[in-house]
Amino acid sequence: MPEVLERCLAVQAQDMRAAALGLRARGSGLTEADVYLALGAARSVVRGWFMRGTLYLVPARDAGWLRELLAPRLLRRSERRYRELGLGPAELALGERVITEALADGPLTRDELAARMTEAGLHASGQIPFHLVRRSALLGTACFGPVREDGSATYVLAKDWLPDSAGPSGTDAVRELLRRYLAAHGPATVADFATWSGLGLPAVRSEWKDLLGAGLTEPCRVEGQDEYALPAGAPSGLEPTDDVRLLPAYDNYLVGFADRRLSVEPEHARMVWPGGGQISPTVVVDGLVRGVWRRDRTRAVALDLFDGAPEDAGGKALNAEALDAEVRDISRLLAA
């Protein structure tokens, strides 16, 4: 499983089951137990707030440099929320001290940390514990630890949990993030990378130009616009295929680009993004979303193909064998 994550760098993980399904779509024979082993005993994968402040799974050895690159911007953007919650400098310092001292005793859940905050005289109701724990993680003090048998997430001291691995910093870190992004998502544009990373266009334009100028990318013409990929990932042609994938909610394929028109036709956007920040599980055929899926009341995988017609974008019948194989493999993972 870590090898799969290494190839795509990060998988969105506000929903852990969706994260496991996203890894399944990019690997072979993966189980949820593999994911929790990597997060726990193996310590090869860590969950945390990275791109855009969203929860992701990333290789543990990449967590340090990613946090150093992304956290300063996220912390600045959080300052207003801290003030709204009544968290001034004194309260923030006390919360950080309580978390540091409490986690020295071992992994604790957020509720357990909130109880320690209350004992220390800190008002810890509502969203306050969440923001204090998240801030501690962004500062590099805490990080997600093992998941308990009841599914509860725990937190640990990052210095005791994460590997001591050196990584790039400054502009080198931006360049490495860009390289890893293109390896997983290319062809793509600079706007795609700026949106996905959360760094914004001004912060990434220079590194993008450097990568292009050094000849480290291959230009591709996609639907009338110039996009770029690493040479190994550049498409050799745009011939249609009958490839079928069932992707989970919040999948990288739908959150990794600024322009989603190449993957979702406008008339189907509401089915994919129903509102409230939700992103539906999708049926993707030759790169185009052709339907959504869900688990019905019997917990079986139920497909809702757009227009009710099992055809691909070229009007050919869908590859029923490939579609059935995807349904079976998802059922295997969810039943394990």
N, C-alpha and C positions, 0 to 999 in steps of 0.2 A: 503493500500500500504506500509506503513512503516514496517508492520510485515513481508511482503514478502522480503523487502530489509534487514531486520534484519537477516533473515535466510541465505542470501547469502553474507552479509556484503557490497558488492560493485557490481555495474553494470557499465560496461564501457559506457561512455556518451559523446564521442566527437560528436556523432549524437544523438540528444535528442529523435527523433522518434524511433530510434533503441533501445535506453535505455528503452523507454516505452514498446516496443514490447518484450524486454528481461524480463521485470517484468511481462508482461502478460503471458508469457510462464511458469512462476513459481507461478502464482496466479490464481484468478478467477474473472471475471467481471471487470477488471481494465480498466480505461479510461485515456486518456491523461490529462483530467481535474484533475483527482486524483493526477497525477504526479506533475502538476504545482501548485496545492493546497498545496501539501507537501513541495514544494520548496519555496512557497511564504508565504501565510497567516499562515499556520500551522508551518512552520519552522522546520519540523521534518526530513527533508532530505536536504542535501546540495551537490552541485556539486563542484568538486575541482580536483586539480592535486595530485594524490596519487601514487598508484603502478606504477613503471617505468616512472613516470612523465606523465602518461596518465590521461585524464579526466575521472572521475568516479562519480557516485552518491553513497553516503554513508549515513548511519543514522547520523543526526546532532550531536548526543551525542558522536559519535565515531570520529568525524572529528579532534578534538584536539589532541588526543594521536596518531592518524595515521599521522598527519602532523609532530608532534615532532619526530616520529620514522623515517619517510621517507624523510622529506625535507632536512636535512643536506647533504645527498648524492646527491640529485637532485641539490641543490645550488652549490655544488662543481663541478658537471658536467657541470653547466651552465657558469662557470667563463670564459672559452675560448670564448664562444659566446658573452658574454658581451664585452670582449675586441675587438672582431671583429666588433662589432657595435659602438665602440668608447665610451663605457660606463665605465669610470673609477670610482674610489671611489667617486669623487665629484658629477658626474652625477647620480650615483646610489643613493647617499644620497639625492640629490635634488628631484629625481623622487619619492623616498619614502615619503619625506616630502609633496610634492604636492598631492600625492594620499591620504595621511592621512588627510590633511586639507580639500581636496575637498569632501571626503566621509563623513566628519562631517556634510555636508549639506544634506546628504541623498543619495539614490541609484543613481549611474551614470553608463552609458555605457562606454566601452573602448574608443570610439570616443570622448565622452564628457571629459573623463579624459585626452586624448591626447590634447584636446584644452586647458585644464588647464595647462598641461605641457608646451605647446608652449607659453602661456601667461607668464609663469614663466621664460622664456628664455631658455628652454631645447629643443634641436632639437628632434622632436617627429614624424619622418616620418618612413615609412616602418615597420619593425618588432619591432622597439624600444618600442612603447607603449605596445605591447603584452608582451614583456619580462619584462618590468618594473612592469606591473600589475601582471604577474605570479610570479615574485620575491616577490612582496608584499604579495601575498597569501601564498607563501612558508614560508615567515617570520612570518606569523600569523597576519599580520595587516589587510589585506583585505580578503574577500571571496565572492563567488558568492551570489547574492541576488535574489530578485524576477525577473521573466521574464515579460517583458512588453507585452501589447496586440499585438504589431507588431512582437513579437518573439525575440526581442532584449534582450540579457543577460545584467544584471546589476551587479554592485559590491557594497558592503557595508563594513562597518567596522566590522570585525569579533567579536570584543568584544561586540558590540551592537546586533549582530544577532545570534550568536551561543549560545547554552545553556552552563551554567557554570557547566560542569560535569567533575569530576576527572576521570582519566583513568590510565592505566598502563604506566610504563616508562622503558627505558633501556631493559634489557633482558626479563623482564616481558611483555613488549609490543611485543617483537618478539614472545614470547610464546603464547600470546593471538592472535596475527595475525595468527600464525600457527594453533592454535586450530580452529579459525573461518574459515580459509582456508579449513582445512580438513572436517569441518562440511558441507561446501558447495560443495567441489570438490572431496573429497575422494571417492575411494582409489586413492592415489597419492604417488609420490616419493619425496625425499628431493630436487632433481633437479627440479621437477615441481614447488615446493614452491619457491625455490630460483629464478627461472625464472619469475614466476608470480609476486612475491613481488618486484623484482628488487633489492633485498638486496644482492644477490650473495651468493654462497655456503659458503665461509668462515664465513660470518656473521650469518648463520642460522644452521650450522652443530651441534653446541653444544646444542641449544634448541631442535633440532630434536631428538638428542640422549637422552636428558633428558626426553622428552615426551615418547619415546619408553621404556626407562629404568623404568619409573614410572608405566608402564602398562596401560597408558591412550590411547593406540591405539591398533587396531586389525590388525594383518598381513593378507594380502590377496595375493594369487598367481594369477596374471593377465597376460595371454599370456606369461608365462614363466618367469616373473620377480616379485620380491617382492614389493608390494605396501602396503600402510597403510591407515586406516580410523579410525575415532572415533568409539567406540563400537556401538553406535546407528546408524551409517551410514554404517557399514560393510555389504557388500552384503551377503545374506544367501545362494546364489547359482548363477550360471551363466546360468540358463535356458533362452532360447530365449523368447522374448515377442513381441507383435505386437504394442508396444507403438510408437506413431507417434508425432513428434513435429516439428513445423515450427519455426525456430529460426532466429532472425534478423542478420543483418550485425554486425560484431564485438562482437558476443555473447560470454559470459563467457565460454561456453563449448569449444570454439576453442581458446581462449586466456589464458586459465587457466592451461595449461600443456606445459612442454618442449617437450615431445614426443607426436606427434599428430597422429601417425600411427594407434592407436587403434580407432580413430574416423573418420579418412579419409584415404581411400585406396590411395596408391601413384599415381595410374593412374588418379585419380580425383582431385589431389591437385591443379592443375592449375585452375580448375573451382571454387574452394573454395577461393584460393588466386591468383587472376588474375594479381597481380602486383600493384605497386604504393602504397603499404601499405593498399590496399583494402582487406576486408574479406566479402565474399558474404553471403547473407541470405541463409540458408540451410534447407533442408528437412532431418530430423534425424529419423531413424527407429531403435529401439532397440539399441540406442547409436551410430549407424554408419551413417555417412552422405551418403544419397542415392540420393541426387539431390540438386538443388538450386532453388530459387524462386525469383520473382520480381513482380512489378506492371506494367502491360502493358499500352498501350496508352489510354485505357478506364479506367485505374486505378483499374482494376480487378487484383486479385492475379493469376499469371501465374506460373505454375510449369514446371521445366525442370529436369526430372528424369534421372539419369545416365543410359546409354545404352538404354534409351527409354522404359525400361521394369519396370512396377510397381510391383517389387518384393522386398522382404526383403533379408537380407544377407543369409538366409537359403533357398532361392528360393521360399518361399511361397508368395502368392499374398498379396500385402499391404492391411492393414485394411482401406478399402475405406471410411467407416463411420467415423473413427477417422481422416483420412486425410481431409475429407470434413468439419468436425467439426472445425479443425484448420483453414482452409481457411475461414470459416464463422466468426470465432472469430477474426481473424486478420482484416477482412473486417469491422467488427463491430467497432473495435478500431479506424481504420483509417478513418472511415466515421463519427465518433462522432465529 
